[in-house]
Amino acid sequence: MKSSVWKIEVLLNQCGVMSERLKAMTKELKQQYTLKITQANKTGLVVILYEMLLVYIDEAGESHKNGDRSGFRDGIRKAEGCLRELMASLHFEYEPAMNLLQLYLYANRELAKADIRNSLQELQHVKMIMKKLHDAYEKLSKQDTSGPVMANTQTVYAGLTYGKNSLTESLADQGSNRGFRA
């Protein structure tokens, strides 16, 4: 049986999230990110991919400003991974899918140009386009009433307890039979 954590790691690996830098990420940050993915519906997952793409573009830009060519290329590579995942998630039975595919392909070409030319101009252009798409999908995700993609996951309760202004989360154990079933 494949666990839900394994599925999340596969998704993160496809987008390049499990880089060495993020492997060193704190346990708390990993839990927050995993929680966000497990509770997201289909539209929410697309929003998360856009967020990751924008973060990687920013990372590439910062690396470029610091003269770190390999960091610049790594950020671009991870952004391209997110674009590939966005392209794979398109449903071509719907009219906007072809237009989105064209935008994704254009963004991919611009990222390749940025890598070849070692230039920030193309990165900023891609960031501008993807930010607009992110904002549009974020509005859509608020209207999407479908349930989370990952069913049968742990329930998380968050609230203020004991300490002054301290937020704690507790997981309700629903047994070992949760996540995806094979």
C-alpha positions, -999 to +999 in steps of 0.1 A: +000+000+000+014+034-010+011+060+017+000+096+012+034+108+023+050+088-005+026+104-030+035+139-017+072+132-020+067+120-057+049+153-065+076+173-048+104+154-065+087+160-099+089+198-093+124+197-079+113+205-044+134+178-028+166+196-036+195+194-012+186+228+001+150+218+009+160+184+023+177+205+050+144+223+056+131+222+092+108+195+102+081+221+111+083+236+076+080+202+059+050+195+080+033+228+071+040+222+034+028+186+035-004+197+054-011+223+027-009+197+000-029+170+018-058+194+023-058+210-011-084+203-038-075+200-075-075+238-080-056+243-048-028+219-060-025+240-091-021+272-070+006+254-050+024+246-082+023+282-093+036+293-058+065+269-061+072+281-096+073+317-085+096+308-055+120+290-079+121+320-102+128+343-073+156+318-061+171+319-096+170+357-096+187+359-062+214+334-073+220+355-104+224+387-084+249+369-061+269+356-091+259+320-084+256+305-119+248+270-107+222+282-083+207+303-111+205+272-134+192+251-105+163+275-099+155+275-136+156+237-137+132+235-108+109+261-123+108+241-155+098+210-134+068+229-121+059+239-156+061+203-167+038+193-139+014+221-148+013+210-184+007+174-174-023+185-153-041+202-182-075+187-192-077+192-229-115+185-230-119+221-217-113+251-240-087+271-220-063+241-218-048+248-253-043+285-244-027+275-211-005+250-228+007+277-252+015+300-223+034+272-205+054+264-236+062+300-241+073+303-204+095+272-208+112+287-239+118+320-220+133+300-191+156+283-215+166+316-230+173+330-195+195+300-188+214+303-221+218+341-219+224+341-182+198+369-181+171+381-156+150+398-183+133+366-194+128+354-158+109+386-149+087+382-180+079+346-170+073+357-134+048+384-146+028+359-166+028+332-139+019+357-112-013+366-132-022+329-136-015+323-100-038+351-089-065+338-113-063+303-100-062+315-064-095+332-070-109+301-086-097+279-057-118+300-033-148+292-054-140+255-058-161+236-033-148+201-041-131+182-014-094+175-010-077+154-037-062+132-010-090+114+008-087+095+041-058+117+055-053+127+091-075+154+105-057+184+118-071+206+144-055+240+150-062+266+176-049+287+204-042+266+235-023+271+267+002+297+258-004+333+250-008+336+212+007+302+205-008+282+178-007+244+182-019+218+158-029+183+168-034+153+145-063+130+151-052+095+146-076+078+122-057+045+122-031+031+099-056+027+071-054+062+056-040+078+024-042+063-010-051+026-014-034+004-038 
